């Protein structure tokens, strides 16, 4: 924090303190002329205005709040860059809680990490814990039911961009699948193919999944077959994709970004830059192992409930 903002916060905080103290002192020092019954002499429709002094208990409560404020801003880092005489920080509190958590649960995760993923996937107790890991870290993208959404793979079927074997799932969760590093970047072909070329390749791609086309689109598909050579390097000559580069199978009916003609055209024209973050630093090897077992169980009839 810069010296300016530190000073700004200190002045603002202490200014507020001075204001509330000043208001109380001023309220107690005001001299108001009262009648014998503590009324001010104002009356409307038979209702008299009273001006009773503040109750002592209320005043002590007020001053107690002021005293607590002074203690708090001196004990904790509440005044700009001042750290407080207790030395408390939110980072330190987090680290303390994490250390206590790790000490309590580390043996459990260590025991699970010693089991093969195929066996762990059928352990109901382990999958209950793994399910919470999934909800806290993966559900935002893949959904609470793990069935994904546009641009986020369904984890409950048998279609895998990078392979669904235990080691491949661990690799995906551990290091992520980044668009520029993991091979999942789909380049834009609009400028290379031209608008006509995009329509031709789109029509051909649709035929790979046995889509019925109009006579005009069928002619486009015939022309697009030759142009598909630019795609074969990743998707293969037969369009069945390759796990090594994360290129999807184009011959089935599973589409990550939509399988309509318009969606396929958009994919070919502009490319796709999907990215899966790495979780090794956040979760660690043992939790990654447990989470991989959970993901594996979703499509292999394990103990996970979804």
Secondary structure, DSSP 8 states (H G I E B T S, - for coil): --HHHHHHHHHHHHHHHHHHHHHHHHHHH------TTSEEEEEETTEEEE-----HHHHHHHHHHHHHHHHHHHHTT-STT---TT---HHHHHHHHHHHHHHHHHHHHHHHHTS-HHHHTT-HHHHHHHHHHHHHHTHHHH-TTS--BTTB--SSSS--SS--SHHHHHHHHHH-B-TTTSS--B---HHHHHHHHHHHHHHHHHHHTT----HHHHHHHHHHHHHTHHHHHHH-TTS--BGGGTB--SSSS--SS--SHHHHHHHHHH-B---B---HHHHHHHHHHHHHHHHHHHTTT-S---
